[in-house]
Amino acid sequence: YAYNPRSVSKTGITVLEFGEHLVERTGPEIDAWCASDPQRPRLHFSPVKHWMNDPNGLCKIGDVWHLFYQFHPAGTDWGPMHWGHATSRNLCEWLHMPVFLHPEQNLARLGATGGAFSGSAFRGRDGKVKFYYTERLPAYDLFAGYREIQKIAEPGRDLIEPERITTVLEVRPEGVEHDFRDPKVWWDGAARAYRMILGASIDGDPAVLLYGSGDGLEWQYLGPLYRAPARFRAEGARAVECPDFFRLEDKWVLVMGFVGHIEPTTGRHNLLYALIGEFAGDRFVPDAPELQLLDFGTDYYAMQSFEAEGRQIAFAWLFNWEYRKPEGSAYSGEMSLPRVLSLNEDKSKICMLPAIEVDERYVAIPVAPDRSGDYALPSAPIEIRLSGPLQGSKLVATEGGELAFEVSVAGDILSIRLAQDDGSIRYVAELGGGKDLRLFHDRGIVEIFADGGAVCGTRRGYANIEPDRLEISSSASAQVFEKLAK
Ligand code: FRU
């Protein structure tokens, strides 16, 4: 398929446009071209070409779901950030849309890094959706010297491009270093005012900052919503990124990534942590002080959730900087399956399960009977389900004897191993009972949901091993499904 690089952004970077009718479906040729890449996941969103990271601006407008994402349209590595855009009517199949946001500053000078960083959608009381996001003003050092400011992009018709961009916050509070980004905004009915959070650090501790506004344009700093305990800084954490804060049932949930953090006992990094608590009078009081892991796998980062149709739906970026796609790949980066968030029975844990659309959209064909054994796998995305006690279970998927993934439960400890693992990092989680497990495998992506979604583990492997056999040993009953597009 020949791309049509006919639009050039202000920055001089060529921005891809697909087809003449920018609002219409972008054409089966693009889907066919993507599907012709034997390594490209089928159930998970990926950009047609080039680099993608965080999900941004998630929302549903009318019947259409919008997924924006951090995008570098000039290569398969991270670079000056744009907002890519895709739309869907079922949360599973996506149309690729033109780039929505371009970096505003002049990036012509080689090596400058900056751009339209992460942000989220906000639906005003007038029903209109706006996007709050961070613009990073470029610096020549990736880790220092930059400035981050907050802006609003008001979309024009059909969300093809912004109609107006306004800077709303430039000055950082005292003690807050360069990292000052990734806004999430909501209307606080009790305060009758807007609230916004930003990821940052305060005197070196990762922190989430809380802001208030009467009009959504002028913002006052209300103080920290959360400041991480000192041990995080000692373990390398520099700042909070992509904070998410939302009502879930009758609680409030705070989700954070700690850039630079390495978990000492397992060696894992790129983890997302969460707290459940109460939010009143601009104070967030966690029910328990311990941060809980949202996903134990490390390839589930920059999660963004949003409320639609009474559900809290989330996407995350499946990447952890450690491994990457082999040279020659047309693109880099995939999104998780859409997940729906809830709380467990005693409201002490966040649960995530694939959205019902994942089940509706794909025909699940049982490929294995209801028992342990050794099975041939189809060359397609699969789902494995175990129900019953998980203790002692083991799933080993291989291609010609080479390991694709191994999932095992020893005592109450669930662990995942991929071909690329050398044992220096342990991908483990403790089950609380362990009576059910769902595992999706899609061309190197493994997403696990156990204990009703209270334990989730996501890994992205790059060894390009497409398993053709699956060995199941478990006293739970097992089923394997082939996931096919309808
Ligand atoms: C997280 C992140 C965000 C930032 C964006 C830049 O992955 O670092 O904090 O806005 O990526 O691409």
Residues whose N, C-alpha, C, O or C-beta is under 5 A from the ligand:
A	BS01	FRU	D54 Q70 M81 F117 S118 D182 E241 C242 A302
